[in-house]
Amino acid sequence: MKNILIAFAVLLTPALAGAQRVGYTIINGQTLPFMLDGCGDTVIVATLDDVSVSSPRQFANDDEYKKYRKYRKFAAEVYPYAVEAVKVFREIEYYSDDMRRRERKRYMKELQKDLKERFEDPLKQLSKTRGLILIKMIERELQIPTYTLIKELKGGFTATYWSTLGRFYGYHLRDGYKVGEDAIMDMVLDDFDVSYQVNK
């Protein structure tokens, strides 16, 4: 019996030694989760942001490289707005499917008021290039031209108004995003994922 207890203790000891202890610690006033590894070392557990990994880019000249860096910087600035726009569109698509026309109109009016309060000022401050990148991000993900989006959500008159106004700034809202039209823009947009799926 003594030999069985010794054998059991010998087999159980490595399992207990390898067990990890999890807890929380405070570092510089911030509470962080930690775990002890098999050697007794404390390892801080952290959640990292998504990282975009892509192949090295090839550019014909310095001007293309500078344009790429500029577009990439601007894309990073407008990325949160593009993600939110795609999210809102997907949710509208999903939740308003079963609504009657009057309910949908009321829902859209309330949503527009909320979005205007949250985003009108920051979006008005965008430069022409930042606005173009934002539009292209959204069009690329939704695979719908901006003109068609506005027409579906606000009506044909409003869509025509914004399309005409956009032409003054060099935007062609009816055209939509076309792969290959601007190779630098394609490279930049490949680095940003603005997709969103509604949890059903």
C-alpha positions as CSV (number, residue, x, y, z in Angstrom):
1,M,0.0,0.0,0.0
2,K,2.9,2.3,0.9
3,N,4.4,1.7,-2.6
4,I,1.1,2.6,-4.3
5,L,0.9,5.9,-2.4
6,I,4.5,6.8,-3.3
7,A,3.9,6.0,-7.0
8,F,0.7,8.1,-6.9
9,A,2.5,11.0,-5.3
10,V,5.4,10.8,-7.9
11,L,2.9,10.8,-10.8
12,L,0.8,13.6,-9.3
13,T,3.7,16.0,-8.5
14,P,4.7,17.0,-12.1
15,A,1.0,17.7,-12.9
16,L,0.7,20.0,-9.8
17,A,4.1,21.6,-10.7
18,G,3.0,22.3,-14.2
19,A,-0.4,23.7,-13.1
20,Q,-0.8,27.4,-13.9
21,R,-2.1,29.9,-11.4
22,V,-4.1,32.8,-12.8
23,G,-4.8,36.1,-11.1
24,Y,-4.7,39.8,-11.3
25,T,-1.9,42.3,-10.4
26,I,-1.7,46.1,-10.4
27,I,1.1,47.7,-12.4
28,N,1.3,51.5,-12.6
29,G,-2.3,51.7,-11.3
30,Q,-3.6,49.4,-14.1
31,T,-5.1,46.0,-13.2
32,L,-3.7,43.3,-15.5
33,P,-4.4,39.6,-15.6
34,F,-1.4,37.3,-15.1
35,M,-0.5,33.6,-15.0
36,L,2.4,31.7,-13.5
37,D,4.1,29.3,-15.9
38,G,5.6,26.0,-15.1
39,C,8.9,27.6,-14.0
40,G,7.2,30.0,-11.6
41,D,7.6,33.0,-13.8
42,T,4.9,35.6,-13.9
43,V,3.5,36.2,-17.4
44,I,1.2,39.2,-18.1
45,V,-1.7,38.2,-20.3
46,A,-2.7,40.9,-22.8
47,T,-5.1,41.1,-25.8
48,L,-3.4,42.6,-28.8
49,D,-5.1,44.6,-31.6
50,D,-5.4,43.0,-35.0
51,V,-2.3,43.2,-37.1
52,S,-2.2,43.4,-40.9
53,V,0.5,41.3,-42.5
54,S,1.2,41.8,-46.2
55,S,3.9,41.2,-48.7
56,P,6.5,43.9,-49.3
57,R,5.2,46.6,-51.7
58,Q,7.0,47.4,-55.0
59,F,6.8,50.9,-56.3
60,A,7.9,52.3,-59.6
61,N,9.3,55.5,-58.1
62,D,9.5,57.7,-54.9
63,D,6.3,59.5,-55.8
64,E,4.3,56.3,-55.8
65,Y,5.8,55.4,-52.4
66,K,5.0,58.8,-50.9
67,K,1.4,58.5,-52.3
68,Y,1.1,55.1,-50.7
69,R,2.3,56.3,-47.3
70,K,0.0,59.3,-47.5
71,Y,-3.0,57.1,-48.4
72,R,-2.1,54.6,-45.7
73,K,-1.9,57.3,-43.1
74,F,-5.3,58.8,-44.2
75,A,-6.9,55.3,-44.3
76,A,-5.8,54.7,-40.7
77,E,-7.5,57.9,-39.7
78,V,-10.9,57.2,-41.5
79,Y,-10.9,53.4,-40.7
80,P,-13.1,53.7,-37.6
81,Y,-15.7,55.7,-39.6
82,A,-15.7,53.1,-42.4
83,V,-16.1,50.2,-39.9
84,E,-19.0,52.0,-38.2
85,A,-20.6,52.8,-41.6
86,V,-20.5,49.2,-42.7
87,K,-21.8,48.0,-39.4
88,V,-24.7,50.5,-39.5
89,F,-25.6,49.5,-43.1
90,R,-25.5,45.7,-42.3
91,E,-27.6,46.2,-39.2
92,I,-30.1,48.4,-41.2
93,E,-30.3,45.7,-43.8
94,Y,-30.9,42.9,-41.3
95,Y,-33.3,44.6,-38.9
96,S,-35.4,46.6,-41.4
97,D,-36.1,43.5,-43.6
98,D,-39.3,42.7,-41.7
99,M,-40.4,46.3,-41.1
100,R,-43.3,47.9,-42.9
101,R,-42.5,51.0,-44.9
102,R,-43.7,53.4,-42.3
103,E,-41.8,51.7,-39.5
104,R,-38.7,51.6,-41.6
105,K,-39.0,55.3,-42.3
106,R,-39.4,56.1,-38.6
107,Y,-36.5,53.9,-37.7
108,M,-34.3,55.5,-40.4
109,K,-35.2,59.0,-39.2
110,E,-34.2,58.2,-35.6
111,L,-31.0,56.5,-36.7
112,Q,-30.1,59.5,-39.0
113,K,-30.6,61.9,-36.1
114,D,-28.3,59.8,-33.8
115,L,-25.6,59.4,-36.5
116,K,-25.7,63.1,-37.3
117,E,-25.1,64.0,-33.7
118,R,-22.2,61.5,-33.5
119,F,-20.4,62.0,-36.8
120,E,-21.4,65.2,-38.5
121,D,-18.6,67.4,-37.0
122,P,-15.7,64.9,-37.4
123,L,-16.7,64.0,-41.0
124,K,-17.0,67.7,-42.0
125,Q,-13.4,68.1,-40.9
126,L,-12.1,65.5,-43.4
127,S,-9.9,66.6,-46.3
128,K,-10.9,65.8,-49.8
129,T,-8.5,62.8,-50.0
130,R,-9.6,61.4,-46.6
131,G,-13.2,61.6,-47.8
132,L,-12.4,59.8,-51.0
133,I,-10.6,57.0,-49.1
134,L,-13.5,56.7,-46.7
135,I,-16.0,56.4,-49.6
136,K,-13.8,53.8,-51.4
137,M,-13.4,51.7,-48.2
138,I,-17.2,51.6,-47.8
139,E,-17.9,50.9,-51.5
140,R,-15.3,48.2,-51.6
141,E,-16.8,46.3,-48.7
142,L,-20.4,46.7,-49.6
143,Q,-19.8,46.3,-53.3
144,I,-22.4,49.0,-53.9
145,P,-21.8,52.5,-55.4
146,T,-22.4,55.4,-52.9
147,Y,-25.0,56.8,-55.2
148,T,-27.0,53.5,-55.0
149,L,-26.6,53.5,-51.2
150,I,-28.0,57.0,-50.8
151,K,-30.8,56.3,-53.3
152,E,-31.9,53.2,-51.3
153,L,-31.7,54.9,-47.9
154,K,-32.7,58.5,-48.7
155,G,-34.3,58.5,-52.2
156,G,-33.4,59.4,-55.7
157,F,-33.6,63.2,-55.4
158,T,-31.1,63.2,-52.4
159,A,-28.8,60.8,-54.3
160,T,-28.8,63.0,-57.4
161,Y,-28.1,66.1,-55.2
162,W,-25.1,64.4,-53.5
163,S,-23.8,63.0,-56.8
164,T,-23.9,66.4,-58.4
165,L,-22.2,68.0,-55.4
166,G,-19.6,65.3,-55.4
167,R,-18.6,66.0,-59.0
168,F,-17.5,69.5,-57.9
169,Y,-14.9,67.7,-55.7
170,G,-13.9,65.1,-58.2
171,Y,-16.0,62.2,-56.8
172,H,-18.1,60.1,-59.1
173,L,-20.6,58.5,-56.8
174,R,-22.4,56.6,-59.5
175,D,-19.2,54.7,-60.5
176,G,-18.4,52.9,-57.3
177,Y,-15.2,51.2,-56.4
178,K,-13.4,49.5,-59.3
179,V,-10.4,47.3,-58.7
180,G,-7.4,48.4,-60.8
181,E,-8.5,51.9,-61.3
182,D,-6.0,53.2,-58.8
183,A,-3.3,50.6,-57.9
184,I,-2.0,52.6,-54.9
185,M,-5.6,52.8,-53.5
186,D,-6.0,49.0,-54.0
187,M,-2.8,48.3,-52.1
188,V,-3.9,50.5,-49.2
189,L,-7.4,49.1,-49.0
190,D,-6.0,45.6,-49.0
191,D,-4.5,46.4,-45.6
192,F,-7.7,47.3,-43.9
193,D,-10.6,45.0,-43.1
194,V,-13.9,46.9,-42.6
195,S,-16.2,43.8,-42.8
196,Y,-19.0,43.2,-40.3
197,Q,-21.4,40.4,-39.8
198,V,-24.6,40.8,-37.9
199,N,-25.0,38.3,-35.1
200,K,-28.3,36.5,-35.7
